[in-house]
Amino acid sequence: MLATRIPLWSSLALAYPVIAFVSISTTSAPVTVRIAYAFSQLGYLLLAAGVFSGSFKVLGLSNRKHTLIAGMAVLMIGIILTNVTT
């Protein structure tokens, strides 16, 4: 049986949007704002990963173009959710 390696740096970086979501969950913000904030933070992370490393392998993004497109899409979802809520 082949053991697959978990991408360490991508996994550690993914803790950033998770921690951001947990920290905003302690506020009285509506649920959609909390989810929008988490999506926005994940979008920023994916864009940074696309620019600096060109991949985010923990989510299966091994190409710079795919990582940047996913980052823009997730960030736009966060922005749209924020604007729909407010």
N, C-alpha and C positions, 0 to 999 in steps of 0.2 A: 504494500500500500504506500503510495506516495504522499508524503506530508507536504502540505502547502504552507508557505511562509506568509505570515500576516505582515503587511507593510507597516513597519513600526512607526515611521515618522508621520504617515498619513493617519494612522490610528490615534496617535497622540494629538495631532492637530485637530482631529474631529472632536476632541474633548472641548475645544473652544466654543463652538456653537451650542453644545450640550450644556456647558456651564452657564453660558449666557441665557439659555432658556430657563434653567433652574433659578438663576438669580432674578429674572424678571417675573417668574411665577410667584415670588413672594410679595409682589406689589398688588395693587387693586385694579390693574389694567384688565380690560376685557380679554377673553380667551383668544379672539382673533388677532388682537394686537400682540399678544405673547407669541403666537405662532408666526405672525409676520416678522417679528423681531428675530426669531430663530432662523427663519428662511433668509432674512437679510444677512445675518452673520455668516450663515453657511455660504451664501453667494459671495460675500467678500473673501472668505477663505478659499473658495474654489478659484476665484479670479487671481488671488495672490499665488496660489499653487500653480495655476496655468502660466503666469508670467515668470515665476522664479524657477520652478522645477519642471513644469510641462506635463505633470501627471498628478493624479490623486488616486492611487491604486486601490485604496481600501473601498472605494466606490466603483472600481472597475474602469476608471478613466486613465488610460495609459498614453493618450495622445494629447499634445498641447491644444490642438484645435477643439477637441471634444471637451476638454477641461474648461476652456474659456467659454465655449458655448453653454455648457451646463452652468457655469458660474453666472453668466448673464441671465439665463432663464430663471434660475433660482432667485437671484436678486430681484428680477422683475416681478416674480410671484410675491415676494415679500413687500415690494413697493405697492403693488396693486392691492394686496390684503390690507395694508396700512391705510390706503386712500379710501377703500370701500368702507372700512370701519369708522373712520372719522368724518 
